[in-house]
Amino acid sequence: MLTAEQLEEMLDRAAKRGACEALKEVGLHDDDARKDIQEMRSLLEAWRDTRRSVWLTIIKMSTIAVITFIAASVWMQLGK
């Protein structure tokens, strides 16, 4: 019969072994893994910033187009 401590130790070893295998499968098992993860996070943050900037630019351009249309309409009405 296993004691609670032995069972916990077995589970911990199995979990560590599973985590190591999972890291090996995705290529994050070597000494460069920390740097690789930091680079991936940096790329993800850059992508999010770019996406946010694109949406802001689209909103600004749309707003300017609407204001230009309104201004042109007013100018045409005043010119008649």
Biopython code that builds the backbone (N, CA, C, O; Angstrom):
import numpy as np
from Bio.PDB.StructureBuilder import StructureBuilder

atoms = [
    (1, "MET", "N", (0.842, -1.181, 0.000)),
    (1, "MET", "CA", (0.000, 0.000, 0.000)),
    (1, "MET", "C", (0.886, 1.243, 0.000)),
    (1, "MET", "O", (1.874, 1.310, 0.732)),
    (2, "LEU", "N", (0.524, 2.230, -0.831)),
    (2, "LEU", "CA", (1.292, 3.465, -0.922)),
    (2, "LEU", "C", (0.811, 4.454, 0.132)),
    (2, "LEU", "O", (-0.377, 4.559, 0.436)),
    (3, "THR", "N", (1.783, 5.171, 0.673)),
    (3, "THR", "CA", (1.415, 6.243, 1.598)),
    (3, "THR", "C", (1.047, 7.478, 0.773)),
    (3, "THR", "O", (1.305, 7.538, -0.429)),
    (4, "ALA", "N", (0.453, 8.438, 1.430)),
    (4, "ALA", "CA", (0.063, 9.674, 0.749)),
    (4, "ALA", "C", (1.300, 10.391, 0.217)),
    (4, "ALA", "O", (1.265, 10.962, -0.873)),
    (5, "GLU", "N", (2.381, 10.364, 0.973)),
    (5, "GLU", "CA", (3.622, 11.011, 0.543)),
    (5, "GLU", "C", (4.202, 10.328, -0.686)),
    (5, "GLU", "O", (4.659, 11.000, -1.610)),
    (6, "GLN", "N", (4.187, 9.001, -0.706)),
    (6, "GLN", "CA", (4.710, 8.264, -1.855)),
    (6, "GLN", "C", (3.869, 8.533, -3.105)),
    (6, "GLN", "O", (4.399, 8.719, -4.200)),
    (7, "LEU", "N", (2.563, 8.550, -2.918)),
    (7, "LEU", "CA", (1.669, 8.821, -4.038)),
    (7, "LEU", "C", (1.892, 10.230, -4.579)),
    (7, "LEU", "O", (1.931, 10.434, -5.793)),
    (8, "GLU", "N", (2.036, 11.195, -3.682)),
    (8, "GLU", "CA", (2.285, 12.570, -4.101)),
    (8, "GLU", "C", (3.613, 12.685, -4.839)),
    (8, "GLU", "O", (3.707, 13.391, -5.843)),
    (9, "GLU", "N", (4.633, 11.999, -4.350)),
    (9, "GLU", "CA", (5.947, 12.017, -5.001)),
    (9, "GLU", "C", (5.863, 11.403, -6.396)),
    (9, "GLU", "O", (6.464, 11.920, -7.337)),
    (10, "MET", "N", (5.126, 10.310, -6.534)),
    (10, "MET", "CA", (4.953, 9.674, -7.837)),
    (10, "MET", "C", (4.228, 10.611, -8.803)),
    (10, "MET", "O", (4.608, 10.730, -9.967)),
    (11, "LEU", "N", (3.193, 11.266, -8.313)),
    (11, "LEU", "CA", (2.448, 12.200, -9.149)),
    (11, "LEU", "C", (3.313, 13.383, -9.569)),
    (11, "LEU", "O", (3.241, 13.830, -10.714)),
    (12, "ASP", "N", (4.130, 13.893, -8.650)),
    (12, "ASP", "CA", (5.035, 14.997, -8.977)),
    (12, "ASP", "C", (6.031, 14.583, -10.062)),
    (12, "ASP", "O", (6.270, 15.336, -11.006)),
    (13, "ARG", "N", (6.607, 13.397, -9.930)),
    (13, "ARG", "CA", (7.560, 12.916, -10.939)),
    (13, "ARG", "C", (6.878, 12.742, -12.289)),
    (13, "ARG", "O", (7.440, 13.090, -13.327)),
    (14, "ALA", "N", (5.669, 12.202, -12.267)),
    (14, "ALA", "CA", (4.936, 12.002, -13.523)),
    (14, "ALA", "C", (4.596, 13.345, -14.160)),
    (14, "ALA", "O", (4.691, 13.495, -15.378)),
    (15, "ALA", "N", (4.208, 14.304, -13.360)),
    (15, "ALA", "CA", (3.873, 15.629, -13.882)),
    (15, "ALA", "C", (5.108, 16.292, -14.480)),
    (15, "ALA", "O", (5.031, 16.882, -15.557)),
    (16, "LYS", "N", (6.243, 16.203, -13.794)),
    (16, "LYS", "CA", (7.479, 16.789, -14.315)),
    (16, "LYS", "C", (7.899, 16.101, -15.604)),
    (16, "LYS", "O", (8.330, 16.762, -16.548)),
    (17, "ARG", "N", (7.778, 14.797, -15.653)),
    (17, "ARG", "CA", (8.137, 14.055, -16.855)),
    (17, "ARG", "C", (7.218, 14.453, -18.011)),
    (17, "ARG", "O", (7.678, 14.631, -19.139)),
    (18, "GLY", "N", (5.938, 14.591, -17.736)),
    (18, "GLY", "CA", (4.987, 15.010, -18.768)),
    (18, "GLY", "C", (5.278, 16.417, -19.260)),
    (18, "GLY", "O", (5.199, 16.691, -20.458)),
    (19, "ALA", "N", (5.614, 17.309, -18.334)),
    (19, "ALA", "CA", (5.939, 18.689, -18.724)),
    (19, "ALA", "C", (7.190, 18.718, -19.589)),
    (19, "ALA", "O", (7.241, 19.450, -20.578)),
    (20, "CYS", "N", (8.190, 17.938, -19.234)),
    (20, "CYS", "CA", (9.424, 17.878, -20.034)),
    (20, "CYS", "C", (9.135, 17.347, -21.433)),
    (20, "CYS", "O", (9.672, 17.867, -22.411)),
    (21, "GLU", "N", (8.306, 16.333, -21.541)),
    (21, "GLU", "CA", (7.956, 15.779, -22.853)),
    (21, "GLU", "C", (7.179, 16.800, -23.686)),
    (21, "GLU", "O", (7.408, 16.931, -24.889)),
    (22, "ALA", "N", (6.272, 17.511, -23.047)),
    (22, "ALA", "CA", (5.497, 18.522, -23.769)),
    (22, "ALA", "C", (6.415, 19.627, -24.286)),
    (22, "ALA", "O", (6.261, 20.074, -25.423)),
    (23, "LEU", "N", (7.366, 20.072, -23.468)),
    (23, "LEU", "CA", (8.311, 21.091, -23.900)),
    (23, "LEU", "C", (9.184, 20.596, -25.044)),
    (23, "LEU", "O", (9.499, 21.353, -25.962)),
    (24, "LYS", "N", (9.576, 19.329, -24.992)),
    (24, "LYS", "CA", (10.367, 18.761, -26.083)),
    (24, "LYS", "C", (9.573, 18.758, -27.381)),
    (24, "LYS", "O", (10.120, 19.043, -28.446)),
    (25, "GLU", "N", (8.282, 18.435, -27.296)),
    (25, "GLU", "CA", (7.440, 18.369, -28.493)),
    (25, "GLU", "C", (7.322, 19.717, -29.188)),
    (25, "GLU", "O", (7.228, 19.775, -30.414)),
    (26, "VAL", "N", (7.325, 20.808, -28.415)),
    (26, "VAL", "CA", (7.193, 22.132, -29.026)),
    (26, "VAL", "C", (8.540, 22.818, -29.213)),
    (26, "VAL", "O", (8.592, 23.974, -29.634)),
    (27, "GLY", "N", (9.622, 22.124, -28.908)),
    (27, "GLY", "CA", (10.957, 22.655, -29.154)),
    (27, "GLY", "C", (11.464, 23.621, -28.097)),
    (27, "GLY", "O", (12.342, 24.436, -28.380)),
    (28, "LEU", "N", (10.935, 23.547, -26.900)),
    (28, "LEU", "CA", (11.352, 24.455, -25.831)),
    (28, "LEU", "C", (12.038, 23.693, -24.685)),
    (28, "LEU", "O", (11.765, 23.939, -23.510)),
    (29, "HIS", "N", (12.911, 22.787, -25.044)),
    (29, "HIS", "CA", (13.558, 21.961, -24.037)),
    (29, "HIS", "C", (15.028, 22.323, -23.797)),
    (29, "HIS", "O", (15.658, 21.775, -22.892)),
    (30, "ASP", "N", (15.572, 23.232, -24.592)),
    (30, "ASP", "CA", (16.998, 23.539, -24.464)),
    (30, "ASP", "C", (17.228, 24.817, -23.658)),
    (30, "ASP", "O", (16.286, 25.407, -23.128)),
    (31, "ASP", "N", (18.476, 25.229, -23.575)),
    (31, "ASP", "CA", (18.834, 26.407, -22.783)),
    (31, "ASP", "C", (18.326, 27.713, -23.403)),
    (31, "ASP", "O", (18.198, 28.719, -22.705)),
    (32, "ASP", "N", (18.041, 27.702, -24.694)),
    (32, "ASP", "CA", (17.552, 28.901, -25.377)),
    (32, "ASP", "C", (16.038, 29.085, -25.237)),
    (32, "ASP", "O", (15.487, 30.056, -25.756)),
    (33, "ALA", "N", (15.374, 28.183, -24.558)),
    (33, "ALA", "CA", (13.909, 28.225, -24.463)),
    (33, "ALA", "C", (13.424, 29.524, -23.831)),
    (33, "ALA", "O", (12.443, 30.106, -24.295)),
    (34, "ARG", "N", (14.094, 29.984, -22.784)),
    (34, "ARG", "CA", (13.675, 31.220, -22.110)),
    (34, "ARG", "C", (13.727, 32.399, -23.087)),
    (34, "ARG", "O", (12.801, 33.208, -23.151)),
    (35, "LYS", "N", (14.823, 32.482, -23.846)),
    (35, "LYS", "CA", (14.985, 33.555, -24.827)),
    (35, "LYS", "C", (13.933, 33.433, -25.927)),
    (35, "LYS", "O", (13.377, 34.437, -26.373)),
    (36, "ASP", "N", (13.660, 32.198, -26.363)),
    (36, "ASP", "CA", (12.655, 31.973, -27.401)),
    (36, "ASP", "C", (11.277, 32.436, -26.953)),
    (36, "ASP", "O", (10.554, 33.070, -27.721)),
    (37, "ILE", "N", (10.914, 32.125, -25.728)),
    (37, "ILE", "CA", (9.606, 32.528, -25.199)),
    (37, "ILE", "C", (9.532, 34.045, -25.084)),
    (37, "ILE", "O", (8.500, 34.637, -25.402)),
    (38, "GLN", "N", (10.605, 34.678, -24.637)),
    (38, "GLN", "CA", (10.617, 36.144, -24.549)),
    (38, "GLN", "C", (10.454, 36.771, -25.932)),
    (38, "GLN", "O", (9.741, 37.762, -26.088)),
    (39, "GLU", "N", (11.116, 36.193, -26.932)),
    (39, "GLU", "CA", (10.993, 36.702, -28.297)),
    (39, "GLU", "C", (9.574, 36.520, -28.828)),
    (39, "GLU", "O", (9.041, 37.404, -29.499)),
    (40, "MET", "N", (8.961, 35.369, -28.527)),
    (40, "MET", "CA", (7.583, 35.135, -28.967)),
    (40, "MET", "C", (6.631, 36.126, -28.303)),
    (40, "MET", "O", (5.717, 36.640, -28.947)),
    (41, "ARG", "N", (6.842, 36.389, -27.039)),
    (41, "ARG", "CA", (6.002, 37.372, -26.346)),
    (41, "ARG", "C", (6.192, 38.761, -26.945)),
    (41, "ARG", "O", (5.230, 39.513, -27.106)),
    (42, "SER", "N", (7.423, 39.094, -27.271)),
    (42, "SER", "CA", (7.710, 40.387, -27.877)),
    (42, "SER", "C", (7.029, 40.505, -29.244)),
    (42, "SER", "O", (6.453, 41.546, -29.562)),
    (43, "LEU", "N", (7.094, 39.450, -30.046)),
    (43, "LEU", "CA", (6.431, 39.451, -31.350)),
    (43, "LEU", "C", (4.921, 39.570, -31.205)),
    (43, "LEU", "O", (4.275, 40.289, -31.968)),
    (44, "LEU", "N", (4.364, 38.875, -30.238)),
    (44, "LEU", "CA", (2.927, 38.939, -30.006)),
    (44, "LEU", "C", (2.505, 40.341, -29.589)),
    (44, "LEU", "O", (1.480, 40.843, -30.050)),
    (45, "GLU", "N", (3.276, 40.964, -28.735)),
    (45, "GLU", "CA", (2.975, 42.329, -28.304)),
    (45, "GLU", "C", (3.082, 43.302, -29.478)),
    (45, "GLU", "O", (2.264, 44.213, -29.606)),
    (46, "ALA", "N", (4.087, 43.112, -30.333)),
    (46, "ALA", "CA", (4.235, 43.963, -31.516)),
    (46, "ALA", "C", (3.038, 43.779, -32.446)),
    (46, "ALA", "O", (2.537, 44.754, -33.007)),
    (47, "TRP", "N", (2.579, 42.547, -32.615)),
    (47, "TRP", "CA", (1.409, 42.279, -33.453)),
    (47, "TRP", "C", (0.177, 42.986, -32.881)),
    (47, "TRP", "O", (-0.592, 43.593, -33.626)),
    (48, "ARG", "N", (-0.009, 42.907, -31.574)),
    (48, "ARG", "CA", (-1.155, 43.558, -30.941)),
    (48, "ARG", "C", (-1.089, 45.069, -31.112)),
    (48, "ARG", "O", (-2.104, 45.709, -31.385)),
    (49, "ASP", "N", (0.096, 45.640, -30.954)),
    (49, "ASP", "CA", (0.264, 47.085, -31.146)),
    (49, "ASP", "C", (-0.039, 47.486, -32.582)),
    (49, "ASP", "O", (-0.692, 48.500, -32.827)),
    (50, "THR", "N", (0.439, 46.687, -33.529)),
    (50, "THR", "CA", (0.204, 46.975, -34.946)),
    (50, "THR", "C", (-1.285, 46.903, -35.263)),
    (50, "THR", "O", (-1.827, 47.779, -35.936)),
    (51, "ARG", "N", (-1.931, 45.871, -34.781)),
    (51, "ARG", "CA", (-3.366, 45.709, -35.022)),
    (51, "ARG", "C", (-4.153, 46.886, -34.445)),
    (51, "ARG", "O", (-5.074, 47.402, -35.078)),
    (52, "ARG", "N", (-3.777, 47.300, -33.237)),
    (52, "ARG", "CA", (-4.433, 48.441, -32.593)),
    (52, "ARG", "C", (-4.218, 49.715, -33.410)),
    (52, "ARG", "O", (-5.145, 50.504, -33.588)),
    (53, "SER", "N", (-3.004, 49.914, -33.903)),
    (53, "SER", "CA", (-2.690, 51.098, -34.720)),
    (53, "SER", "C", (-3.467, 51.104, -36.027)),
    (53, "SER", "O", (-3.943, 52.151, -36.467)),
    (54, "VAL", "N", (-3.595, 49.942, -36.644)),
    (54, "VAL", "CA", (-4.342, 49.855, -37.905)),
    (54, "VAL", "C", (-5.797, 50.256, -37.676)),
    (54, "VAL", "O", (-6.356, 51.029, -38.454)),
    (55, "TRP", "N", (-6.410, 49.738, -36.618)),
    (55, "TRP", "CA", (-7.806, 50.088, -36.338)),
    (55, "TRP", "C", (-7.957, 51.571, -36.034)),
    (55, "TRP", "O", (-8.910, 52.202, -36.492)),
    (56, "LEU", "N", (-7.035, 52.131, -35.273)),
    (56, "LEU", "CA", (-7.106, 53.561, -34.982)),
    (56, "LEU", "C", (-6.962, 54.391, -36.259)),
    (56, "LEU", "O", (-7.648, 55.399, -36.425)),
    (57, "THR", "N", (-6.083, 53.974, -37.151)),
    (57, "THR", "CA", (-5.900, 54.680, -38.416)),
    (57, "THR", "C", (-7.159, 54.603, -39.265)),
    (57, "THR", "O", (-7.559, 55.596, -39.872)),
    (58, "ILE", "N", (-7.785, 53.442, -39.313)),
    (58, "ILE", "CA", (-9.028, 53.284, -40.077)),
    (58, "ILE", "C", (-10.120, 54.196, -39.512)),
    (58, "ILE", "O", (-10.849, 54.840, -40.267)),
    (59, "ILE", "N", (-10.228, 54.246, -38.204)),
    (59, "ILE", "CA", (-11.230, 55.103, -37.570)),
    (59, "ILE", "C", (-10.953, 56.577, -37.873)),
    (59, "ILE", "O", (-11.869, 57.333, -38.196)),
    (60, "LYS", "N", (-9.686, 56.976, -37.767)),
    (60, "LYS", "CA", (-9.332, 58.371, -38.057)),
    (60, "LYS", "C", (-9.624, 58.729, -39.508)),
    (60, "LYS", "O", (-10.172, 59.797, -39.782)),
    (61, "MET", "N", (-9.267, 57.853, -40.438)),
    (61, "MET", "CA", (-9.506, 58.128, -41.858)),
    (61, "MET", "C", (-10.996, 58.209, -42.153)),
    (61, "MET", "O", (-11.429, 59.058, -42.933)),
    (62, "SER", "N", (-11.775, 57.345, -41.546)),
    (62, "SER", "CA", (-13.226, 57.377, -41.742)),
    (62, "SER", "C", (-13.812, 58.674, -41.211)),
    (62, "SER", "O", (-14.668, 59.286, -41.850)),
    (63, "THR", "N", (-13.349, 59.086, -40.045)),
    (63, "THR", "CA", (-13.832, 60.333, -39.454)),
    (63, "THR", "C", (-13.487, 61.522, -40.351)),
    (63, "THR", "O", (-14.328, 62.388, -40.591)),
    (64, "ILE", "N", (-12.257, 61.560, -40.840)),
    (64, "ILE", "CA", (-11.835, 62.648, -41.731)),
    (64, "ILE", "C", (-12.661, 62.634, -43.019)),
    (64, "ILE", "O", (-13.034, 63.695, -43.520)),
    (65, "ALA", "N", (-12.950, 61.450, -43.558)),
    (65, "ALA", "CA", (-13.751, 61.355, -44.781)),
    (65, "ALA", "C", (-15.155, 61.897, -44.545)),
    (65, "ALA", "O", (-15.685, 62.620, -45.389)),
    (66, "VAL", "N", (-15.763, 61.561, -43.415)),
    (66, "VAL", "CA", (-17.107, 62.048, -43.108)),
    (66, "VAL", "C", (-17.094, 63.561, -42.932)),
    (66, "VAL", "O", (-17.968, 64.251, -43.458)),
    (67, "ILE", "N", (-16.121, 64.082, -42.204)),
    (67, "ILE", "CA", (-16.029, 65.535, -41.993)),
    (67, "ILE", "C", (-15.789, 66.256, -43.321)),
    (67, "ILE", "O", (-16.362, 67.318, -43.564)),
    (68, "THR", "N", (-14.946, 65.684, -44.174)),
    (68, "THR", "CA", (-14.693, 66.281, -45.494)),
    (68, "THR", "C", (-15.971, 66.293, -46.331)),
    (68, "THR", "O", (-16.274, 67.288, -46.990)),
    (69, "PHE", "N", (-16.707, 65.206, -46.307)),
    (69, "PHE", "CA", (-17.966, 65.135, -47.043)),
    (69, "PHE", "C", (-18.951, 66.196, -46.537)),
    (69, "PHE", "O", (-19.596, 66.879, -47.333)),
    (70, "ILE", "N", (-19.060, 66.327, -45.231)),
    (70, "ILE", "CA", (-19.962, 67.338, -44.654)),
    (70, "ILE", "C", (-19.507, 68.741, -45.057)),
    (70, "ILE", "O", (-20.323, 69.574, -45.451)),
    (71, "ALA", "N", (-18.213, 68.996, -44.958)),
    (71, "ALA", "CA", (-17.690, 70.313, -45.318)),
    (71, "ALA", "C", (-17.929, 70.607, -46.800)),
    (71, "ALA", "O", (-18.291, 71.730, -47.150)),
    (72, "ALA", "N", (-17.735, 69.633, -47.661)),
    (72, "ALA", "CA", (-17.966, 69.830, -49.099)),
    (72, "ALA", "C", (-19.445, 70.087, -49.369)),
    (72, "ALA", "O", (-19.792, 70.923, -50.203)),
    (73, "SER", "N", (-20.310, 69.370, -48.667)),
    (73, "SER", "CA", (-21.750, 69.575, -48.840)),
    (73, "SER", "C", (-22.162, 70.971, -48.410)),
    (73, "SER", "O", (-22.944, 71.629, -49.097)),
    (74, "VAL", "N", (-21.647, 71.422, -47.292)),
    (74, "VAL", "CA", (-21.962, 72.772, -46.807)),
    (74, "VAL", "C", (-21.426, 73.806, -47.781)),
    (74, "VAL", "O", (-22.121, 74.775, -48.085)),
    (75, "TRP", "N", (-20.229, 73.628, -48.271)),
    (75, "TRP", "CA", (-19.604, 74.578, -49.202)),
    (75, "TRP", "C", (-20.418, 74.658, -50.510)),
    (75, "TRP", "O", (-20.622, 75.737, -51.066)),
    (76, "MET", "N", (-20.875, 73.484, -50.981)),
    (76, "MET", "CA", (-21.667, 73.472, -52.203)),
    (76, "MET", "C", (-23.016, 74.165, -51.993)),
    (76, "MET", "O", (-23.504, 74.859, -52.885)),
    (77, "GLN", "N", (-23.617, 73.977, -50.818)),
    (77, "GLN", "CA", (-24.910, 74.613, -50.530)),
    (77, "GLN", "C", (-24.750, 76.130, -50.397)),
    (77, "GLN", "O", (-25.611, 76.891, -50.840)),
    (78, "LEU", "N", (-23.652, 76.560, -49.788)),
    (78, "LEU", "CA", (-23.422, 78.003, -49.618)),
    (78, "LEU", "C", (-23.042, 78.663, -50.940)),
    (78, "LEU", "O", (-23.292, 79.853, -51.135)),
    (79, "GLY", "N", (-22.453, 77.913, -51.827)),
    (79, "GLY", "CA", (-22.025, 78.452, -53.114)),
    (79, "GLY", "C", (-23.185, 78.677, -54.069)),
    (79, "GLY", "O", (-23.046, 79.451, -55.016)),
    (80, "LYS", "N", (-24.297, 78.044, -53.859)),
    (80, "LYS", "CA", (-25.449, 78.197, -54.760)),
    (80, "LYS", "C", (-26.093, 79.474, -54.459)),
    (80, "LYS", "O", (-27.090, 79.826, -55.090)),
]
sb = StructureBuilder()
sb.init_structure("model")
sb.init_model(0)
sb.init_chain("A")
sb.init_seg("    ")
for serial, (resi, resn, name, xyz) in enumerate(atoms, 1):
    if name == "N":
        sb.init_residue(resn, " ", resi, " ")
    sb.init_atom(name, np.array(xyz, "f"), 0.0, 1.0, " ", f" {name:<3s}", serial, name[0])
structure = sb.get_structure()
